[in-house]
Amino acid sequence: MPVFSPELIKIIEGFLNRYETKRSSILPILHAIQDEKDWISDEDVDTLEKSFGLSAVDVREVLTFYTMYRQQPPKPYRFEVCKSISCWLMGANDTIKTLRLEIEKAEKEGRPLPFEIHGVECLGQCGYAPSTLINKDRHNNVTSEKALQLLKEYSAKELPNAAVHCAAALAAKANK
Amino acid sequence: MSETVTLTIDGKEVTVPKGTSIIEATEILGVEIPRFCWHPGLSVAGVCRFCMVKIEGMPKLQIACNTTCTEGMKVITVSDEVKDAHKWALEFHLINHPLDCPICDQAGECELQNYYMKVGRYSSQMDEDKVLKPKALDVGDNLVLDTERCILCSRCVRFEDEVTKTSSLGIFNRGDHSIVGTFPNRKIQHNYSYNIVDICPVGAFTAKDFRFKCRVWFLNETKTICPGCSTGCNITLYEHKNQRQYYRLKPRKNMEVNGHWMCDEGRTMYEHLNATNRLAVPTIAGKHLSWNLLGKEFKQKLENVKGNADKVALVLTPQYTNEEYENILTSLKTILGNLPKIYVWRDSAEKIDDFDGILMRGDRNSNSKGLSQILEKHAAQAVTLSGDFSPLASSSANLVLVFGPEIEKSYSQFANEVTRFAELSNVIYFGTTLNPITKKFSLAIPTKVFAEKNGTFINFKGIPQKLKANPLVFPAMKGIEDIFAEIKA
């Protein structure tokens, strides 16, 4: 299996042409990879060096500096609850607690849910506190009840493409 | 180009070219400003915030490495304010430094340790726990990395980017979790890696071949010249103060020859100096001969061919000093009445004009230029023996004097080629390295190594450079000049 899909290669080349130096295009390229594969592996960085002439050390410096690039394979959905002041006042901590308990319970019952829970900083949606993101979808006024409902809703959906890619790549690697 | 600015540093006036930084100007004056990240051979980073100086008219202290000198600038490097800045800069550098000096190889030559003794605060106010980071990482053939000791000066990263252009080091992660490192599963594998150990101001990078071997304060320093190739890098050789044992060598700054660096190949040039690898006593037909009797035997052999200079063959290698060549040629001329036939033995696989782009040259002999100059001076015709030994064999000499190479590994076929001499009869071999083949010569005479000689090497550019002698590893040993002096007396 090739490391990058033809569409992704096109996107990367686009970014490389857009900026004056190759180094400038590291951030958007890493985002593009993460959008397709859910996380960025050492192998991906290696390929960036070999096929596109970016320095692996430069890429890794950027990759490890920013916390929102994932260097480990994540669960299909990242449930990110804002815990800054407005959301915190409106019960963000309760939401996080409820979600964690629910996921733990499901785990014990042998039906693991495809979710990771993160507390994040201000999402700029203080008027709709507590505000959350699930992957890139925004949800407003996520109280504990609404959070549980969202868990159900998303569990019933088909998995996003990036998660499918990620799982397939991991399975292929495990087989090797 | 010739534009200059004049400024005052601590009341002393100095004129420097335009664009010079304050720290470079202080170097000219001999004033030392404490620094970690600035290195004269690398670009300016300005990350350690340690080289603070007061500039009159500026509200705050400035870093000397990244501030350019301007006309009429008044710089103060010693004041209470500056001292205070140094103290606090060190306090911050030590927040996550493990202070494991008792087990650290850098202790004794550590810039962090030295500056702390000079300008440190002595009583820390930190009561947070230190951040734990990876230790004793194997990052290359010659390097071990301890990221806890690192103060993130980025000298090593800049060295990789600017000098070797391999860019294999970077600073990863963020804030107090930042670490210097290589990309996972990649190593630093080039011929200049030990320089990273030298420029590392702390013990983060340590050398595999010196690690845990000796404390630096037990070492004596001698300023001499590297014999590894025709570049002739200026080096400092470190010998134990009490034992006759060499431990390492480091480059010495000489902008005309090697700048600040030297290669890893050259760093191995201390190994053949130690007693375990050395030819210790003369042998005559395989039997030990005392140094007292050597002169008599040697003289006898030369007397036998007196007047028959054309029946004597002299084989030289380009690894002796000018003074030794001069001595050999004039002494033989006096004893034999004329110059013998001269052969120069060179490696058959060498590529003399090779150059790796930084320092190392294809000519792995320290004094090729010196040898050819001396031969020219004596109007001697020399035949080159390079893989083909038939000119020597067909000369049917009655006596062959071979001055073998000191650094045998610079001859790719040494083991093979030296037996070609052993096949001849009546061979006197001068050498330094312990080698079973020496027993086959009718007379084998140990000679001094480069670290024990005073003399001159001429490098590829024609720059003559002086060697400086250390005490002999074998105190009874006689040099070439002593032996010839004894014969002539």
Interface residues (C-beta under 8 A of the other chain):
Chain A: D42 V45 S55 A56 V57 D58 R60 E61 T64 F65 T67
Chain B: S167 S168 L169 G170 I171 F172 N173 R174 T182 F183 P184 N185 R186
